[in-house]
Amino acid sequence: MNWQLIKDALQGKEQDFTSLSLKTAIFILAIPMILEMMMESAFAVVDIFFVAKLGEHAIATVGLTESVVVLVYAMGFGISMAATALISRRFGEKEYLEAGAAAFQLLLVGGAISIVLGVLGWIFAPDVLLLMGAEPEVIQTGVNYTRIIFAGNTAIMLLFLLNGAFRGAGQAHHAMRSLWIANGLNMILDPVLIFGVGSIPGFGLEGAAIATTLGRGIGVLYQLYHLFNGKHKLKILKENLVISWEIIKKIMEIAVGGMGQFLIDSVSWIALTRMNAEFGSASLAGFTIAFRVLIFTLLPAWGLSGAASTLVGQNLGAKQPDRAEKAVWLTTRYTVIFMASVTGVYLLFNQQLAGFFTDIPEVQAVAAQGLWVVVLGYVFFAVGMVLTQAFNGAGDTKTPAWINIGVLWFIEIPLAYVLAFPFGLAHLGIFISIAFSHSFHSLVSLFFFRKGKWKLVDV
């Protein structure tokens, strides 16, 4: 094992990813990205661990709120894709001043959108929970949690998009550190703010929302410090502090496709969660726990596949499309190996993993079932993750968006409904639909990637 490479990756030694050995480049980019996503996935697991102590209504509230707040994530991820595509392309061209200008415009766009969403979310929080099919007890206990999460969405939005900018610049260590700071603080604050400490009372479910907002807010401050301190190639200088409508237009052109991908995915997720709500809070709680556990491996795999996005963008900027494609296939191989290795763990230990989070038999049974069913498609999921990241890194965010519409809206949702209700499989039918649809999604992505049109996108 090359310890010097690991040290370089963690310390953020700046590299030229258009000439570095591809295996080395993937290694250096992937290590901080995987560690970044491991912390994000650890947060998801720890957060639901503490919330689960408050009962199934609290878990259901988190599940319902997240299924709607994922719309905010969708916009954040969409702008993050634009950030990675634009800045990686500028870095490939060695146009560092223009990269800084793009970073400032990204801040303006993300900040403006998040403020609007925060106000609307605060006002309509009860209606959101009601619309999602929440039971009266869930609305009563969860409305303040939902309001705080929406009000703090600026931190979520900026955290996502600035990490996208850092990844595009090949500075994945900054993205890693910002999430470690944000989610590390969150995990420390969670038990304190939920349950209290000593004579200081806790805030219950609202404490989880406050911890999330505070932790991610501090993470954003870390990001801004490194963008404005002028010590790195990606920096915002005084001459960048002007509004550029041309760059904003380019951001929105790319981000629309990225937002579309996740909004389409989010609508599908909302539909699946809403179907699950028909089977009661226990089913919904099991569904929520299952996917928090699955995220523990999905997010690191997403981090590994993120290396493809940066390498595609920078090498297309350097006029090396063949090298960009080779980077995608190599990253795909590594991601498939990772996902295949964890599949067995979920198949063997799904009951134990579900039991770690809850001792309610009905909730535990649903969660365990979800784990072993969904991982049957994990190897295919790996291929789809890398190819989607490759499209996005090239600035071709619209192709994955159209694939999402075709597969998630016209296959996943109808199939889940048919299996869950007419066939009477309930939540099992929903899990089967997820495993099948995302596997098929990977095959469709592979078909379009081989056509090679992503190499011709102008960013």
Secondary structure, 3 states (H helix, E strand, C coil): CCHHHHHHHHHCCCCCCCCCCHHHHHHHHHHHHHHHHHHHHHHHHHHHHHHHCCCHHHHHHHHHHHHHHHHHHHHHHHHHHHHHHHHHHHHHCCCHHHHHHHHHHHHHHHHHHHHHHHHHHHHHHHHHHHHCCCCHHHHHHHHHHHHHHHHCHHHHHHHHHHHHHHHHCCCHHHHHHHHHHHHHHHHHHHHHHHHEECCEECCCHHHHHHHHHHHHHHHHHHHHHHHHCCCCCCCCCHHHCCCCHHHHHHHHHHHHHHHHHHHHHHHHHHHHHHHHHCCCHHHHHHHHHHHHHHHHHHHHHHHHHHHHHHHHHHHHHCCCHHHHHHHHHHHHHHHHHHHHHHHHHHHHHHHHHHHHHCCCHHHHHHHHHHHHHHHHHHHHHHHHHHHHHHHHHCCCCHHHHHHHHHHHHHHHHHHHHHHHCCCCCCHHHHHHHHHHHHHHHHHHHHHHHHHCHHHHCCC
